[in-house]
Amino acid sequence: MITRVTHLYDEPIDSRVDAAGWSIAWRDTDYRVQRVLGQWASPERPASAGEPPALRLYRVAVESADGPGIAEIAHLVPTDEWRMKRLWN
């Protein structure tokens, strides 16, 4: 039986893309993004308005030295800030 634990964090992360792909760093741990499971944009500024949304939320499969997990991360587009919202591990 696999038990997964999640917490709501809303803490800043470092998000980067390089030749190896997309990775995030949070709390002194590096997470390699394996794949994007879903993404959503904030509804207050729809894409049809010609401007990017204020917020994008991603659910991603990640891998770290501690093993696999699922993370929800937010990108605050106007400030280019990235935040860890939830982590299932």
N, C-alpha and C positions, 0 to 999 in steps of 0.2 A: 504494500500500500504506500502510495506517495502522498506526502502531506506538503502542501504549499502554504506559505505564510506571506501575507501582504501587509504593508503599512502605507499610510498616506504621508508623504514627506514634504513636497513642494520646496526642494532645496536646489541651489544652483549647481550646474554641471558644466563640464567642458566637453563640447561636441566638436569633432574634427573628422575630416575626410582626407584620406591620403591614398597612395597607390594600393594599399592593402584593403581599402574600403572604409566604412563608417565605424567610428568608435566613440565611446563616451567615457569620461573619467569622473568618478564620484566617490567621495570619502576614501581617497587613496587607493581605489580599485579601478582598473581598466576593464571595460566591457566592450567586446567586439560585437557589433550588430550583425547578426546572422541573416535576418530578413525582416522586412516591414510587414506586420500582420494586418495593419489597418491605419488609416489616417483620417483626421477630421479637421475642418476649419471652423473658426468662430462664425456664427451666423449674422453678427451685427454688420459685417461688411462683406456681402457676397462677392464672389469672383466676377460676376457680371458688372459690378460697379467700376471695373477697370483698375482697382487697387488691390494689393495683396490683403489677405485677412489679417486681423490684429493678432490672432493666435492660431497655431497649428498644433494639434495633439497627435502623437504617434504611439502606437502600440507595437513594440519590436521584440523579437526573439534575440536574446543576448547570451554571450558566453564569457565567463571570467575564469580565473584560476580556481575559483570555488565551484565551478560547474555552470550549467545552463540556467536561464531564468527568462522571465517576461518582464519588460519594463514599459511603463507609460511615461513618455517624456513630452514636455511642452516647449514649443518655440514661440517666444514673444517676438513677432516679426518687427515691429517698429524699433525695438531696442536691440534686436539680435541676441536676446538672452535665452538660454536653454535651462530648463528646470526638470529635475527628477520628480515626477508626481507619485508614482507607485512602482514597487518592485516585488515581483513574485519570485521566490527562489526556493 
